């Protein structure tokens, strides 16, 4: 049982801003096994932290190139996720989807990329929140969310989708 520290989302200011960029084709999505940093060992999309003054869409392109060698063309913004970790860290993540790219897929010291069928995404190897919003995003919905984590465990969440769906809860 967790005692969730109340987060004042009205005055929320992230320590870092980051992106996730999902590349999609023919019912498949490109994922990575993250090799280092926050979430090392977990499966996620290519992405990472924004540099000072960098627009999120530019971060999505730069980070995808750095992690897997592919340059997304015209990535579309599908949502914003705000995370509060109970240790005090705050992270705001912009979610992008791209259907076109150029370059050659490569493994790097940051990520091991792999294609997976969208109906076979390994949610049990991902951050807990991904199973709450990623299926909706892959279905074309946009998301705005706030979530609190105690380490790897999601302890509070409020997700709102453009379709009108809302998911709220705590443990």
OpenMM code with the backbone's topology and positions (N, CA, C; nanometers):
from openmm import Vec3, app, unit

residues = "UNK UNK UNK UNK UNK UNK UNK UNK UNK UNK UNK UNK UNK UNK UNK UNK UNK UNK UNK UNK UNK UNK UNK UNK UNK UNK UNK UNK UNK UNK UNK UNK UNK UNK UNK UNK UNK UNK UNK UNK UNK UNK UNK UNK UNK UNK UNK UNK UNK UNK UNK UNK UNK UNK UNK UNK UNK UNK UNK UNK UNK UNK UNK UNK UNK UNK UNK UNK UNK UNK UNK UNK UNK UNK UNK UNK UNK UNK UNK UNK UNK UNK UNK UNK UNK UNK UNK UNK UNK UNK UNK UNK UNK UNK UNK UNK UNK UNK UNK UNK UNK UNK UNK UNK UNK UNK UNK UNK UNK UNK UNK UNK UNK UNK UNK UNK UNK UNK UNK UNK UNK UNK UNK UNK UNK UNK UNK UNK UNK UNK UNK UNK UNK UNK UNK UNK UNK UNK UNK UNK UNK UNK UNK UNK UNK UNK UNK UNK UNK UNK UNK UNK UNK UNK UNK UNK UNK UNK UNK UNK UNK UNK UNK UNK UNK UNK UNK UNK UNK UNK UNK".split()
positions = [
    Vec3(0.0847, -0.1196, 0.0000),
    Vec3(0.0000, 0.0000, 0.0000),
    Vec3(0.0881, 0.1243, 0.0000),
    Vec3(0.0554, 0.2167, -0.0854),
    Vec3(0.1333, 0.3392, -0.0998),
    Vec3(0.0559, 0.4572, -0.0449),
    Vec3(0.1291, 0.5467, 0.0123),
    Vec3(0.0727, 0.6756, 0.0464),
    Vec3(0.1230, 0.7715, -0.0600),
    Vec3(0.0339, 0.8161, -0.1447),
    Vec3(0.0734, 0.9024, -0.2542),
    Vec3(0.0838, 1.0455, -0.2049),
    Vec3(0.2015, 1.1012, -0.2200),
    Vec3(0.2204, 1.2419, -0.1895),
    Vec3(0.1448, 1.3220, -0.2942),
    Vec3(0.0633, 1.4127, -0.2521),
    Vec3(-0.0132, 1.4939, -0.3464),
    Vec3(0.0821, 1.5796, -0.4280),
    Vec3(0.0614, 1.5787, -0.5571),
    Vec3(0.1394, 1.6607, -0.6484),
    Vec3(0.0522, 1.7783, -0.6885),
    Vec3(0.1051, 1.8977, -0.6755),
    Vec3(0.0325, 2.0164, -0.7192),
    Vec3(0.0588, 2.0346, -0.8687),
    Vec3(-0.0305, 1.9772, -0.9506),
    Vec3(-0.0113, 1.9810, -1.0949),
    Vec3(-0.0299, 2.1216, -1.1504),
    Vec3(-0.0986, 2.2111, -1.0772),
    Vec3(-0.1187, 2.3470, -1.1279),
    Vec3(0.0128, 2.4259, -1.1293),
    Vec3(0.1069, 2.3887, -1.0423),
    Vec3(0.2361, 2.4587, -1.0397),
    Vec3(0.3493, 2.3670, -1.0875),
    Vec3(0.3125, 2.2601, -1.1554),
    Vec3(0.4090, 2.1619, -1.2036),
    Vec3(0.5111, 2.2263, -1.2955),
    Vec3(0.6365, 2.2014, -1.2679),
    Vec3(0.7459, 2.2471, -1.3541),
    Vec3(0.8421, 2.1294, -1.3697),
    Vec3(0.8601, 2.0802, -1.4913),
    Vec3(0.9471, 1.9642, -1.5094),
    Vec3(1.0948, 1.9973, -1.4904),
    Vec3(1.1684, 1.9005, -1.4382),
    Vec3(1.3140, 1.9117, -1.4311),
    Vec3(1.3736, 1.8921, -1.5695),
    Vec3(1.3099, 1.8052, -1.6487),
    Vec3(1.3552, 1.7755, -1.7842),
    Vec3(1.2349, 1.7614, -1.8760),
    Vec3(1.2591, 1.7861, -2.0041),
    Vec3(1.1604, 1.7593, -2.1090),
    Vec3(1.2212, 1.6556, -2.2016),
    Vec3(1.1374, 1.5633, -2.2473),
    Vec3(1.1855, 1.4552, -2.3329),
    Vec3(1.0788, 1.4212, -2.4358),
    Vec3(1.1135, 1.3304, -2.5258),
    Vec3(1.0209, 1.2866, -2.6295),
    Vec3(1.0257, 1.1351, -2.6429),
    Vec3(0.9187, 1.0814, -2.6991),
    Vec3(0.9132, 0.9452, -2.7500),
    Vec3(0.8680, 0.9566, -2.8944),
    Vec3(0.9283, 0.8780, -2.9848),
    Vec3(0.8902, 0.8842, -3.1252),
    Vec3(0.8651, 0.7423, -3.1760),
    Vec3(0.7389, 0.7117, -3.1987),
    Vec3(0.6979, 0.5803, -3.2471),
    Vec3(0.6947, 0.5818, -3.3995),
    Vec3(0.7753, 0.4961, -3.4621),
    Vec3(0.7733, 0.4800, -3.6068),
    Vec3(0.6827, 0.3621, -3.6373),
    Vec3(0.5902, 0.3816, -3.7340),
    Vec3(0.4891, 0.2782, -3.7648),
    Vec3(0.4861, 0.2473, -3.9135),
    Vec3(0.4680, 0.1183, -3.9443),
    Vec3(0.4501, 0.0760, -4.0824),
    Vec3(0.3857, -0.0617, -4.0872),
    Vec3(0.2894, -0.0791, -4.1738),
    Vec3(0.2293, -0.2100, -4.2009),
    Vec3(0.1938, -0.2884, -4.0742),
    Vec3(0.1286, -0.2227, -3.9778),
    Vec3(0.0856, -0.2906, -3.8560),
    Vec3(0.1970, -0.3198, -3.7577),
    Vec3(0.3143, -0.2590, -3.7803),
    Vec3(0.4269, -0.2775, -3.6890),
    Vec3(0.4716, -0.1424, -3.6342),
    Vec3(0.5367, -0.1491, -3.5194),
    Vec3(0.5909, -0.0287, -3.4563),
    Vec3(0.7357, -0.0588, -3.4152),
    Vec3(0.8208, 0.0432, -3.4305),
    Vec3(0.9606, 0.0288, -3.3914),
    Vec3(0.9742, 0.0603, -3.2430),
    Vec3(1.0294, -0.0340, -3.1687),
    Vec3(1.0581, -0.0155, -3.0270),
    Vec3(1.2072, -0.0365, -3.0045),
    Vec3(1.2524, -0.0010, -2.8858),
    Vec3(1.3917, -0.0225, -2.8486),
    Vec3(1.3983, -0.0866, -2.7103),
    Vec3(1.5057, -0.1585, -2.6857),
    Vec3(1.5407, -0.1969, -2.5495),
    Vec3(1.6468, -0.0948, -2.5092),
    Vec3(1.6123, -0.0152, -2.4086),
    Vec3(1.6971, 0.0951, -2.3636),
    Vec3(1.8182, 0.0400, -2.2889),
    Vec3(1.9362, 0.0865, -2.3247),
    Vec3(2.0592, 0.0330, -2.2665),
    Vec3(2.1119, 0.1124, -2.1470),
    Vec3(2.0703, 0.2404, -2.1343),
    Vec3(2.1239, 0.3222, -2.0249),
    Vec3(2.0262, 0.4337, -1.9902),
    Vec3(2.0514, 0.4995, -1.8785),
    Vec3(1.9679, 0.6113, -1.8363),
    Vec3(1.8397, 0.5652, -1.7682),
    Vec3(1.7473, 0.6597, -1.7475),
    Vec3(1.6194, 0.6309, -1.6843),
    Vec3(1.5467, 0.5241, -1.7644),
    Vec3(1.5105, 0.4143, -1.7000),
    Vec3(1.4403, 0.3065, -1.7687),
    Vec3(1.5312, 0.2078, -1.8404),
    Vec3(1.6609, 0.2091, -1.8094),
    Vec3(1.7536, 0.1139, -1.8720),
    Vec3(1.7013, -0.0280, -1.8537),
    Vec3(1.7039, -0.1058, -1.9624),
    Vec3(1.6545, -0.2424, -1.9609),
    Vec3(1.5101, -0.2547, -2.0045),
    Vec3(1.4370, -0.1461, -1.9988),
    Vec3(1.2958, -0.1479, -2.0390),
    Vec3(1.2825, -0.1303, -2.1907),
    Vec3(1.1669, -0.1724, -2.2411),
    Vec3(1.1315, -0.1503, -2.3812),
    Vec3(1.0555, -0.0188, -2.3896),
    Vec3(1.0853, 0.0595, -2.4921),
    Vec3(1.0190, 0.1870, -2.5134),
    Vec3(1.0321, 0.2243, -2.6602),
    Vec3(0.9941, 0.3449, -2.6947),
    Vec3(1.0169, 0.3979, -2.8285),
    Vec3(1.1479, 0.4758, -2.8266),
    Vec3(1.2082, 0.4986, -2.9432),
    Vec3(1.3230, 0.5886, -2.9454),
    Vec3(1.2832, 0.7239, -2.8877),
    Vec3(1.3775, 0.7893, -2.8252),
    Vec3(1.3504, 0.9205, -2.7681),
    Vec3(1.4554, 0.9589, -2.6681),
    Vec3(1.4322, 1.0708, -2.6029),
    Vec3(1.5266, 1.1174, -2.5026),
    Vec3(1.5020, 1.2617, -2.4671),
    Vec3(1.5957, 1.3157, -2.3909),
    Vec3(1.5815, 1.4501, -2.3358),
    Vec3(1.6101, 1.5582, -2.4386),
    Vec3(1.5350, 1.6679, -2.4246),
    Vec3(1.5537, 1.7854, -2.5098),
    Vec3(1.6765, 1.8624, -2.4651),
    Vec3(1.7437, 1.9219, -2.5612),
    Vec3(1.8523, 2.0135, -2.5320),
    Vec3(1.7927, 2.1515, -2.5072),
    Vec3(1.8662, 2.2372, -2.4406),
    Vec3(1.8176, 2.3713, -2.4062),
    Vec3(1.7701, 2.4449, -2.5309),
    Vec3(1.6456, 2.4934, -2.5272),
    Vec3(1.5879, 2.5709, -2.6356),
    Vec3(1.5408, 2.4899, -2.7551),
    Vec3(1.5573, 2.3591, -2.7518),
    Vec3(1.5196, 2.2738, -2.8643),
    Vec3(1.3689, 2.2480, -2.8653),
    Vec3(1.3072, 2.2608, -2.9812),
    Vec3(1.1644, 2.2301, -2.9941),
    Vec3(1.1450, 2.0788, -2.9806),
    Vec3(1.0335, 2.0353, -2.9193),
    Vec3(1.0108, 1.8918, -2.9026),
    Vec3(1.0178, 1.8122, -3.0329),
    Vec3(0.9618, 1.8640, -3.1416),
    Vec3(0.9649, 1.7907, -3.2680),
    Vec3(1.1091, 1.7724, -3.3156),
    Vec3(1.1938, 1.8722, -3.2923),
    Vec3(1.3349, 1.8599, -3.3307),
    Vec3(1.4066, 1.7589, -3.2416),
    Vec3(1.3674, 1.7545, -3.1150),
    Vec3(1.4236, 1.6539, -3.0247),
    Vec3(1.3853, 1.5142, -3.0725),
    Vec3(1.2611, 1.4960, -3.1159),
    Vec3(1.2154, 1.3649, -3.1640),
    Vec3(1.3000, 1.3188, -3.2822),
    Vec3(1.3269, 1.4076, -3.3744),
    Vec3(1.4084, 1.3725, -3.4909),
    Vec3(1.5519, 1.3424, -3.4475),
    Vec3(1.6137, 1.4314, -3.3703),
    Vec3(1.7527, 1.4139, -3.3289),
    Vec3(1.7716, 1.2856, -3.2495),
    Vec3(1.6865, 1.2635, -3.1506),
    Vec3(1.7021, 1.1463, -3.0644),
    Vec3(1.6800, 1.0151, -3.1401),
    Vec3(1.5862, 1.0137, -3.2346),
    Vec3(1.5619, 0.8917, -3.3115),
    Vec3(1.6827, 0.8606, -3.3991),
    Vec3(1.7406, 0.9625, -3.4598),
    Vec3(1.8634, 0.9421, -3.5386),
    Vec3(1.9740, 0.8883, -3.4484),
    Vec3(1.9949, 0.9529, -3.3325),
    Vec3(2.1028, 0.9124, -3.2420),
    Vec3(2.0854, 0.7696, -3.1914),
    Vec3(1.9611, 0.7299, -3.1630),
    Vec3(1.9385, 0.5990, -3.1011),
    Vec3(1.9272, 0.4841, -3.1998),
    Vec3(1.8689, 0.5089, -3.3196),
    Vec3(1.8457, 0.3965, -3.4108),
    Vec3(1.8856, 0.4238, -3.5558),
    Vec3(1.9405, 0.5416, -3.5864),
    Vec3(1.9881, 0.5693, -3.7204),
    Vec3(1.8825, 0.6123, -3.8204),
    Vec3(1.7580, 0.6231, -3.7806),
    Vec3(1.6507, 0.6636, -3.8708),
    Vec3(1.6082, 0.8072, -3.8425),
    Vec3(1.5822, 0.8832, -3.9490),
    Vec3(1.5351, 1.0213, -3.9347),
    Vec3(1.3870, 1.0260, -3.9667),
    Vec3(1.3024, 1.0467, -3.8635),
    Vec3(1.1575, 1.0566, -3.8881),
    Vec3(1.1265, 1.1760, -3.9770),
    Vec3(1.0345, 1.1551, -4.0694),
    Vec3(0.9878, 1.2629, -4.1571),
    Vec3(0.8477, 1.3026, -4.1119),
    Vec3(0.8297, 1.4282, -4.0829),
    Vec3(0.6994, 1.4825, -4.0425),
    Vec3(0.6376, 1.4110, -3.9222),
    Vec3(0.7118, 1.3975, -3.8108),
    Vec3(0.6493, 1.3354, -3.6926),
    Vec3(0.5324, 1.4195, -3.6430),
    Vec3(0.4255, 1.3509, -3.6033),
    Vec3(0.3034, 1.4170, -3.5558),
    Vec3(0.2947, 1.4066, -3.4042),
    Vec3(0.2598, 1.5173, -3.3395),
    Vec3(0.2455, 1.5208, -3.1937),
    Vec3(0.1137, 1.4542, -3.1534),
    Vec3(0.1210, 1.3551, -3.0644),
    Vec3(0.0018, 1.2822, -3.0207),
    Vec3(-0.0277, 1.2991, -2.8723),
    Vec3(0.0538, 1.3753, -2.8015),
    Vec3(0.0195, 1.3974, -2.6623),
    Vec3(0.1356, 1.4409, -2.5767),
    Vec3(0.1002, 1.4752, -2.4521),
    Vec3(0.1978, 1.5178, -2.3534),
    Vec3(0.1719, 1.4432, -2.2240),
    Vec3(0.2778, 1.3837, -2.1708),
    Vec3(0.2713, 1.3062, -2.0468),
    Vec3(0.3557, 1.3774, -1.9424),
    Vec3(0.2984, 1.4035, -1.8249),
    Vec3(0.3719, 1.4669, -1.7156),
    Vec3(0.3900, 1.3656, -1.6043),
    Vec3(0.5145, 1.3442, -1.5677),
    Vec3(0.5476, 1.2458, -1.4642),
    Vec3(0.6026, 1.3158, -1.3409),
    Vec3(0.5588, 1.2683, -1.2254),
    Vec3(0.6150, 1.3119, -1.0977),
    Vec3(0.6597, 1.1854, -1.0249),
    Vec3(0.7880, 1.1763, -0.9986),
    Vec3(0.8407, 1.0643, -0.9216),
    Vec3(0.8444, 1.1052, -0.7759),
    Vec3(0.8110, 1.0113, -0.6893),
    Vec3(0.8006, 1.0460, -0.5474),
    Vec3(0.9341, 1.0875, -0.4871),
    Vec3(1.0449, 1.0599, -0.5572),
    Vec3(1.1750, 1.1081, -0.5093),
    Vec3(1.1969, 1.2555, -0.5442),
    Vec3(1.0983, 1.3178, -0.6125),
    Vec3(1.1054, 1.4604, -0.6435),
    Vec3(1.1329, 1.4925, -0.7892),
    Vec3(1.1775, 1.3968, -0.8690),
    Vec3(1.2083, 1.4214, -1.0104),
    Vec3(1.0794, 1.4427, -1.0895),
    Vec3(1.0813, 1.5403, -1.1809),
    Vec3(0.9672, 1.5726, -1.2665),
    Vec3(1.0118, 1.5652, -1.4130),
    Vec3(0.9328, 1.4973, -1.4964),
    Vec3(0.9668, 1.4792, -1.6376),
    Vec3(0.8428, 1.4996, -1.7227),
    Vec3(0.8539, 1.5833, -1.8251),
    Vec3(0.7452, 1.6047, -1.9202),
    Vec3(0.7870, 1.5425, -2.0531),
    Vec3(0.6998, 1.4553, -2.1086),
    Vec3(0.7330, 1.3799, -2.2294),
    Vec3(0.6313, 1.4102, -2.3392),
    Vec3(0.6815, 1.4458, -2.4562),
    Vec3(0.5987, 1.4706, -2.5737),
    Vec3(0.6014, 1.3449, -2.6599),
    Vec3(0.4833, 1.2971, -2.6988),
    Vec3(0.4708, 1.1737, -2.7759),
    Vec3(0.4499, 1.2079, -2.9229),
    Vec3(0.5324, 1.1463, -3.0082),
    Vec3(0.5239, 1.1655, -3.1529),
    Vec3(0.5064, 1.0312, -3.2230),
    Vec3(0.4422, 1.0374, -3.3401),
    Vec3(0.4272, 0.9214, -3.4275),
    Vec3(0.4695, 0.9652, -3.5674),
    Vec3(0.5486, 0.8797, -3.6339),
    Vec3(0.5894, 0.9071, -3.7720),
    Vec3(0.5642, 0.7830, -3.8566),
    Vec3(0.5195, 0.8066, -3.9772),
    Vec3(0.4892, 0.6987, -4.0714),
    Vec3(0.5915, 0.6893, -4.1840),
    Vec3(0.6826, 0.7855, -4.1879),
    Vec3(0.7876, 0.7864, -4.2898),
    Vec3(0.9184, 0.8267, -4.2249),
    Vec3(1.0285, 0.7772, -4.2800),
    Vec3(1.1613, 0.8081, -4.2286),
    Vec3(1.2617, 0.7746, -4.3367),
    Vec3(1.3852, 0.8177, -4.3149),
    Vec3(1.4933, 0.7730, -4.4014),
    Vec3(1.6112, 0.7319, -4.3148),
    Vec3(1.7093, 0.6691, -4.3773),
    Vec3(1.8259, 0.6195, -4.3053),
    Vec3(1.8234, 0.4685, -4.2932),
    Vec3(1.9213, 0.4163, -4.2215),
    Vec3(1.9352, 0.2727, -4.2006),
    Vec3(1.9251, 0.2415, -4.0520),
    Vec3(1.8425, 0.1439, -4.0185),
    Vec3(1.8237, 0.1030, -3.8801),
    Vec3(1.9527, 0.0402, -3.8270),
    Vec3(1.9989, 0.0902, -3.7119),
    Vec3(2.1207, 0.0384, -3.6495),
    Vec3(2.1030, 0.0283, -3.4987),
    Vec3(2.1766, -0.0629, -3.4387),
    Vec3(2.1880, -0.0689, -3.2926),
    Vec3(2.2956, 0.0312, -3.2520),
    Vec3(2.2732, 0.0997, -3.1391),
    Vec3(2.3713, 0.1949, -3.0881),
    Vec3(2.4034, 0.1604, -2.9437),
    Vec3(2.4934, 0.2375, -2.8831),
    Vec3(2.5253, 0.2137, -2.7422),
    Vec3(2.4113, 0.2561, -2.6501),
    Vec3(2.3084, 0.3219, -2.7071),
    Vec3(2.1921, 0.3636, -2.6285),
    Vec3(2.0741, 0.2693, -2.6406),
    Vec3(2.0618, 0.2002, -2.7563),
    Vec3(1.9376, 0.1280, -2.7816),
    Vec3(1.9565, 0.0091, -2.8757),
    Vec3(1.8805, -0.0957, -2.8469),
    Vec3(1.8684, -0.2114, -2.9354),
    Vec3(1.7297, -0.2030, -2.9990),
    Vec3(1.7215, -0.1636, -3.1284),
    Vec3(1.5902, -0.1475, -3.1924),
    Vec3(1.5344, -0.2797, -3.2437),
    Vec3(1.4009, -0.2886, -3.2458),
    Vec3(1.3347, -0.4048, -3.3046),
    Vec3(1.1929, -0.3660, -3.3449),
    Vec3(1.1454, -0.4288, -3.4531),
    Vec3(1.0081, -0.4107, -3.4991),
    Vec3(0.9209, -0.5144, -3.4315),
    Vec3(0.7992, -0.4748, -3.3964),
    Vec3(0.7044, -0.5671, -3.3349),
    Vec3(0.5646, -0.5369, -3.3896),
    Vec3(0.4851, -0.6412, -3.4047),
    Vec3(0.3461, -0.6211, -3.4461),
    Vec3(0.2749, -0.5382, -3.3396),
    Vec3(0.1908, -0.4459, -3.3838),
    Vec3(0.1220, -0.3590, -3.2878),
    Vec3(0.0329, -0.4375, -3.1932),
    Vec3(-0.0122, -0.5549, -3.2322),
    Vec3(-0.0929, -0.6371, -3.1403),
    Vec3(-0.0057, -0.7302, -3.0561),
    Vec3(0.1265, -0.7159, -3.0639),
    Vec3(0.2177, -0.7981, -2.9852),
    Vec3(0.3168, -0.7166, -2.9040),
    Vec3(0.2812, -0.5924, -2.8746),
    Vec3(0.3706, -0.5041, -2.7987),
    Vec3(0.3950, -0.5643, -2.6603),
    Vec3(0.5213, -0.5751, -2.6173),
    Vec3(0.5539, -0.6378, -2.4886),
    Vec3(0.5355, -0.5431, -2.3691),
    Vec3(0.4095, -0.5121, -2.3376),
    Vec3(0.3817, -0.4168, -2.2298),
    Vec3(0.4418, -0.4592, -2.0966),
    Vec3(0.4579, -0.5898, -2.0733),
    Vec3(0.5152, -0.6369, -1.9465),
    Vec3(0.6635, -0.6013, -1.9338),
    Vec3(0.7264, -0.5521, -2.0405),
    Vec3(0.8664, -0.5112, -2.0362),
    Vec3(0.8819, -0.3595, -2.0460),
    Vec3(0.7694, -0.2870, -2.0374),
    Vec3(0.7683, -0.1423, -2.0557),
    Vec3(0.7304, -0.0729, -1.9246),
    Vec3(0.7378, 0.0589, -1.9250),
    Vec3(0.6864, 0.1346, -1.8113),
    Vec3(0.5381, 0.1028, -1.7966),
    Vec3(0.4916, 0.0980, -1.6738),
    Vec3(0.3540, 0.0581, -1.6433),
    Vec3(0.2493, 0.1460, -1.7116),
    Vec3(0.2763, 0.2745, -1.7274),
    Vec3(0.1777, 0.3651, -1.7863),
    Vec3(0.1541, 0.3398, -1.9349),
    Vec3(0.2515, 0.2805, -2.0039),
    Vec3(0.2398, 0.2628, -2.1492),
    Vec3(0.1152, 0.1848, -2.1891),
    Vec3(0.0785, 0.0842, -2.1114),
    Vec3(-0.0401, 0.0052, -2.1462),
    Vec3(-0.1689, 0.0871, -2.1318),
    Vec3(-0.1624, 0.1999, -2.0597),
    Vec3(-0.2807, 0.2849, -2.0399),
    Vec3(-0.3051, 0.3800, -2.1563),
    Vec3(-0.1988, 0.4283, -2.2206),
    Vec3(-0.2167, 0.5298, -2.3241),
    Vec3(-0.1711, 0.4873, -2.4637),
    Vec3(-0.0707, 0.4006, -2.4752),
    Vec3(-0.0165, 0.3689, -2.6071),
    Vec3(-0.1187, 0.3047, -2.7008),
    Vec3(-0.2017, 0.2096, -2.6566),
    Vec3(-0.3012, 0.1552, -2.7502),
    Vec3(-0.3935, 0.2636, -2.8080),
    Vec3(-0.4305, 0.3601, -2.7265),
    Vec3(-0.5167, 0.4695, -2.7740),
    Vec3(-0.4435, 0.5554, -2.8769),
    Vec3(-0.3175, 0.5865, -2.8507),
    Vec3(-0.2393, 0.6665, -2.9453),
    Vec3(-0.2240, 0.5915, -3.0771),
    Vec3(-0.1957, 0.4616, -3.0703),
    Vec3(-0.1821, 0.3833, -3.1937),
    Vec3(-0.3146, 0.3729, -3.2686),
    Vec3(-0.4258, 0.3924, -3.1970),
    Vec3(-0.5585, 0.3939, -3.2612),
    Vec3(-0.5926, 0.5331, -3.3154),
    Vec3(-0.5002, 0.6304, -3.2988),
    Vec3(-0.5209, 0.7640, -3.3547),
    Vec3(-0.5680, 0.8678, -3.2562),
    Vec3(-0.5798, 0.8319, -3.1282),
    Vec3(-0.6268, 0.9256, -3.0265),
    Vec3(-0.5100, 1.0076, -2.9715),
    Vec3(-0.5381, 1.1255, -2.9201),
    Vec3(-0.4379, 1.2111, -2.8575),
    Vec3(-0.4566, 1.2058, -2.7064),
    Vec3(-0.3460, 1.2181, -2.6314),
    Vec3(-0.3506, 1.2027, -2.4868),
    Vec3(-0.2838, 1.3205, -2.4160),
    Vec3(-0.3411, 1.3565, -2.3033),
    Vec3(-0.2810, 1.4488, -2.2060),
    Vec3(-0.2901, 1.3766, -2.0734),
    Vec3(-0.1788, 1.3708, -1.9990),
    Vec3(-0.1813, 1.2896, -1.8772),
    Vec3(-0.0850, 1.3417, -1.7721),
    Vec3(-0.1211, 1.3118, -1.6475),
    Vec3(-0.0333, 1.3306, -1.5333),
    Vec3(-0.0276, 1.1975, -1.4608),
    Vec3(0.0935, 1.1578, -1.4199),
    Vec3(0.1115, 1.0301, -1.3511),
    Vec3(0.2189, 1.0439, -1.2457),
    Vec3(0.1981, 0.9770, -1.1325),
    Vec3(0.2971, 0.9743, -1.0257),
    Vec3(0.3524, 0.8331, -1.0147),
    Vec3(0.4837, 0.8251, -0.9969),
    Vec3(0.5537, 0.6973, -0.9855),
    Vec3(0.6335, 0.6919, -0.8571),
    Vec3(0.6334, 0.5746, -0.7960),
    Vec3(0.7221, 0.5426, -0.6848),
    Vec3(0.8211, 0.4416, -0.7422),
    Vec3(0.9384, 0.4889, -0.7832),
    Vec3(1.0322, 0.4032, -0.8548),
    Vec3(0.9720, 0.3643, -0.9886),
    Vec3(0.9570, 0.2331, -1.0128),
    Vec3(0.8989, 0.1824, -1.1372),
    Vec3(0.7481, 0.1650, -1.1298),
    Vec3(0.6901, 0.1877, -1.0139),
    Vec3(0.5472, 0.1593, -0.9952),
    Vec3(0.4622, 0.2862, -1.0062),
    Vec3(0.3607, 0.2807, -1.0933),
    Vec3(0.2676, 0.3922, -1.1078),
    Vec3(0.1709, 0.3880, -0.9896),
    Vec3(0.1631, 0.4981, -0.9151),
    Vec3(0.0800, 0.5005, -0.7947),
    Vec3(-0.0384, 0.5962, -0.8053),
    Vec3(-0.0396, 0.6793, -0.9083),
    Vec3(-0.1512, 0.7726, -0.9313),
    Vec3(-0.1498, 0.8100, -1.0781),
    Vec3(-0.2710, 0.8246, -1.1401),
    Vec3(-0.2773, 0.8582, -1.2815),
    Vec3(-0.4071, 0.9292, -1.3162),
    Vec3(-0.3972, 1.0175, -1.4143),
    Vec3(-0.5117, 1.0891, -1.4714),
    Vec3(-0.4786, 1.1093, -1.6191),
    Vec3(-0.5430, 1.0290, -1.7049),
    Vec3(-0.5203, 1.0346, -1.8490),
    Vec3(-0.6478, 1.0791, -1.9182),
    Vec3(-0.6359, 1.1773, -2.0076),
    Vec3(-0.7491, 1.2305, -2.0815),
    Vec3(-0.7183, 1.2204, -2.2307),
    Vec3(-0.8128, 1.1643, -2.3043),
    Vec3(-0.7941, 1.1448, -2.4483),
    Vec3(-0.8871, 1.2366, -2.5258),
    Vec3(-0.8443, 1.2772, -2.6456),
    Vec3(-0.9254, 1.3655, -2.7297),
    Vec3(-1.0614, 1.3039, -2.7604),
    Vec3(-1.0705, 1.1709, -2.7603),
    Vec3(-1.1973, 1.1019, -2.7879),
    Vec3(-1.2985, 1.1168, -2.6751),
    Vec3(-1.2526, 1.1675, -2.5592),
    Vec3(-1.3404, 1.1822, -2.4439),
    Vec3(-1.3173, 1.0777, -2.3367),
    Vec3(-1.2425, 0.9754, -2.3664),
    Vec3(-1.2086, 0.8735, -2.2668),
    Vec3(-1.1200, 0.9344, -2.1590),
    Vec3(-1.1441, 0.8945, -2.0337),
    Vec3(-1.0612, 0.9389, -1.9228),
    Vec3(-1.0327, 0.8209, -1.8324),
    Vec3(-0.9078, 0.8075, -1.7910),
    Vec3(-0.8668, 0.7033, -1.6970),
    Vec3(-0.8051, 0.7696, -1.5759),
    Vec3(-0.8609, 0.7403, -1.4581),
    Vec3(-0.8081, 0.7960, -1.3334),
    Vec3(-0.7963, 0.6849, -1.2316),
    Vec3(-0.6967, 0.6943, -1.1473),
    Vec3(-0.6871, 0.5962, -1.0412),
    Vec3(-0.5651, 0.6191, -0.9546),
    Vec3(-0.5571, 0.5385, -0.8497),
    Vec3(-0.4419, 0.5412, -0.7586),
    Vec3(-0.4366, 0.4094, -0.6854),
    Vec3(-0.3227, 0.3846, -0.6262),
    Vec3(-0.3082, 0.2666, -0.5398),
    Vec3(-0.2249, 0.3017, -0.4200),
] * unit.nanometer
topology = app.Topology()
chain = topology.addChain("A")
for resn in residues:
    res = topology.addResidue(resn, chain)
    for name in ("N", "CA", "C"):
        topology.addAtom(name, app.Element.getBySymbol(name[0]), res)
